[in-house]
Amino acid sequence: MTSIFLYSMAGLALLISFFKDQEKSKMSLKIAWNQFVKLLPSVISIMLFIGITLAVLDNEVISKIIGDQSGILGVLIALVLGSVTLIPSFVAFPLGGALLNAGAGYPQVAALVSTVMAVGIVTLPTEMKYFTKSLAVKRNVAAFIICIIFTITIGVIM
Amino acid sequence: MIKIVKSYKWGIIFLLVMVGLYLYNQSLGIEAMSISLLNFKEMLLLVPPIFILMGLMEVWVPKETLTKYMGEGSGLKGLFIAFVLGTAAAGPLYIAFPIGVMLLKKGARLSNVLFFLGVWSTTKLPVLLFEVASFGLEFTLIHIGISLPLYLISAVLIERIENRNVTKLLNQDAAEKGV
């Protein structure tokens, strides 16, 4: 769904651009291609890493670690696990749902889901290449603190 | 050639690990590979159109315009645009890195770019719907309600701490690399 929408948007925009100025449009495609080639090595290593991690740590193992009655320790592990790994959202959400069904608390799930999306140790080298080391580290530290605050709030309210 | 091998160093290492995993336990190795391929497919569904839109933005939006709308003194307008860009997004955060750099290069304020990254990691529209379906509306609203204001505060704080020259450095750096 999202993909169809994005492809139609990009196609339409490109079409209009080509009508207006062919040279500029070619240049924009070249920029897009260069960016893609630049990101590709990081993406491939990240994908392979996720594949290995998720194959070894399948849902059953994860449920055991941060599932039912894992308490504060479970929350801490979920925070670390979510920060290190970069699980795509189409894996993370069903996993979170499965965890809830398996008896995990909302705080564990909140910790995992929020850090998975906002904190990335695995992607940190990539982020540093784009944004300098100091900015990348600061952003991740800030995001980690924000995820902790969110997790605590969920724990208090829900 | 050496340059290519160097940039794919980690990819090659992880591929070897995966082969090792396969030799150790066949089904684990196959599962690892299929998860990677599924991920890769997901990426291919999202990244090309996003990068094409980014390329078009790069050639068609003049620097003066972007500076006016997202630069110093753009105020609430700049924040709003950062919010819209981050919400309309799809895909993992690392896709947002090149976009953020492009915005900086075009004169966007650092705090606006950092807020954009924060929004991208919390309220991407497709993920948001998924989140409501998986964990309920209350959970999702708390997630947004807590995270967004905090990302805004942290964006402003980081901009204050960081030497203002960082933006300048980034611009030069980006120009050299041909970003």
HADDOCK unambig.tbl for C-alpha pairs under 7 A between the chains (distance, minus, plus):
assign (segid A and resid 2 and name CA) (segid B and resid 126 and name CA) 6.88 0.50 0.50
assign (segid A and resid 3 and name CA) (segid B and resid 45 and name CA) 5.60 0.50 0.50
assign (segid A and resid 3 and name CA) (segid B and resid 46 and name CA) 5.77 0.50 0.50
assign (segid A and resid 6 and name CA) (segid B and resid 49 and name CA) 5.84 0.50 0.50
assign (segid A and resid 7 and name CA) (segid B and resid 49 and name CA) 5.27 0.50 0.50
assign (segid A and resid 10 and name CA) (segid B and resid 49 and name CA) 5.27 0.50 0.50
assign (segid A and resid 10 and name CA) (segid B and resid 52 and name CA) 6.25 0.50 0.50
assign (segid A and resid 10 and name CA) (segid B and resid 53 and name CA) 5.65 0.50 0.50
assign (segid A and resid 24 and name CA) (segid B and resid 59 and name CA) 6.41 0.50 0.50
assign (segid A and resid 28 and name CA) (segid B and resid 55 and name CA) 4.32 0.50 0.50
assign (segid A and resid 28 and name CA) (segid B and resid 56 and name CA) 5.09 0.50 0.50
assign (segid A and resid 28 and name CA) (segid B and resid 58 and name CA) 6.98 0.50 0.50
assign (segid A and resid 28 and name CA) (segid B and resid 59 and name CA) 5.96 0.50 0.50
assign (segid A and resid 29 and name CA) (segid B and resid 52 and name CA) 6.26 0.50 0.50
assign (segid A and resid 29 and name CA) (segid B and resid 55 and name CA) 6.17 0.50 0.50
assign (segid A and resid 31 and name CA) (segid B and resid 55 and name CA) 5.42 0.50 0.50
assign (segid A and resid 32 and name CA) (segid B and resid 51 and name CA) 5.03 0.50 0.50
assign (segid A and resid 32 and name CA) (segid B and resid 52 and name CA) 5.29 0.50 0.50
assign (segid A and resid 32 and name CA) (segid B and resid 54 and name CA) 6.89 0.50 0.50
assign (segid A and resid 32 and name CA) (segid B and resid 55 and name CA) 5.00 0.50 0.50
assign (segid A and resid 41 and name CA) (segid B and resid 7 and name CA) 6.18 0.50 0.50
assign (segid A and resid 41 and name CA) (segid B and resid 8 and name CA) 5.21 0.50 0.50
assign (segid A and resid 41 and name CA) (segid B and resid 11 and name CA) 6.81 0.50 0.50
assign (segid A and resid 44 and name CA) (segid B and resid 11 and name CA) 5.84 0.50 0.50
assign (segid A and resid 45 and name CA) (segid B and resid 10 and name CA) 5.55 0.50 0.50
assign (segid A and resid 45 and name CA) (segid B and resid 11 and name CA) 4.04 0.50 0.50
assign (segid A and resid 45 and name CA) (segid B and resid 14 and name CA) 6.61 0.50 0.50
assign (segid A and resid 47 and name CA) (segid B and resid 36 and name CA) 5.15 0.50 0.50
assign (segid A and resid 47 and name CA) (segid B and resid 39 and name CA) 6.34 0.50 0.50
assign (segid A and resid 47 and name CA) (segid B and resid 40 and name CA) 6.62 0.50 0.50
assign (segid A and resid 48 and name CA) (segid B and resid 14 and name CA) 6.03 0.50 0.50
assign (segid A and resid 48 and name CA) (segid B and resid 15 and name CA) 6.77 0.50 0.50
assign (segid A and resid 48 and name CA) (segid B and resid 36 and name CA) 5.37 0.50 0.50
assign (segid A and resid 49 and name CA) (segid B and resid 14 and name CA) 6.30 0.50 0.50
assign (segid A and resid 50 and name CA) (segid B and resid 36 and name CA) 6.74 0.50 0.50
assign (segid A and resid 51 and name CA) (segid B and resid 32 and name CA) 4.35 0.50 0.50
assign (segid A and resid 51 and name CA) (segid B and resid 33 and name CA) 6.12 0.50 0.50
assign (segid A and resid 51 and name CA) (segid B and resid 35 and name CA) 4.94 0.50 0.50
assign (segid A and resid 51 and name CA) (segid B and resid 36 and name CA) 4.56 0.50 0.50
assign (segid A and resid 52 and name CA) (segid B and resid 18 and name CA) 6.62 0.50 0.50
assign (segid A and resid 52 and name CA) (segid B and resid 32 and name CA) 4.83 0.50 0.50
assign (segid A and resid 55 and name CA) (segid B and resid 28 and name CA) 5.99 0.50 0.50
assign (segid A and resid 55 and name CA) (segid B and resid 31 and name CA) 5.80 0.50 0.50
assign (segid A and resid 55 and name CA) (segid B and resid 32 and name CA) 4.91 0.50 0.50
assign (segid A and resid 88 and name CA) (segid B and resid 92 and name CA) 6.76 0.50 0.50
assign (segid A and resid 89 and name CA) (segid B and resid 127 and name CA) 7.00 0.50 0.50
assign (segid A and resid 93 and name CA) (segid B and resid 131 and name CA) 6.87 0.50 0.50
assign (segid A and resid 93 and name CA) (segid B and resid 134 and name CA) 6.43 0.50 0.50
assign (segid A and resid 97 and name CA) (segid B and resid 134 and name CA) 5.79 0.50 0.50
assign (segid A and resid 97 and name CA) (segid B and resid 135 and name CA) 6.92 0.50 0.50
assign (segid A and resid 117 and name CA) (segid B and resid 121 and name CA) 5.31 0.50 0.50
assign (segid A and resid 118 and name CA) (segid B and resid 121 and name CA) 4.90 0.50 0.50
assign (segid A and resid 127 and name CA) (segid B and resid 97 and name CA) 6.59 0.50 0.50
assign (segid A and resid 130 and name CA) (segid B and resid 97 and name CA) 6.39 0.50 0.50
assign (segid A and resid 130 and name CA) (segid B and resid 98 and name CA) 6.78 0.50 0.50
assign (segid A and resid 130 and name CA) (segid B and resid 101 and name CA) 6.72 0.50 0.50
assign (segid A and resid 142 and name CA) (segid B and resid 154 and name CA) 6.42 0.50 0.50
assign (segid A and resid 146 and name CA) (segid B and resid 147 and name CA) 6.37 0.50 0.50
assign (segid A and resid 146 and name CA) (segid B and resid 150 and name CA) 6.59 0.50 0.50
assign (segid A and resid 150 and name CA) (segid B and resid 143 and name CA) 6.44 0.50 0.50
assign (segid A and resid 150 and name CA) (segid B and resid 146 and name CA) 6.07 0.50 0.50
assign (segid A and resid 150 and name CA) (segid B and resid 147 and name CA) 6.86 0.50 0.50
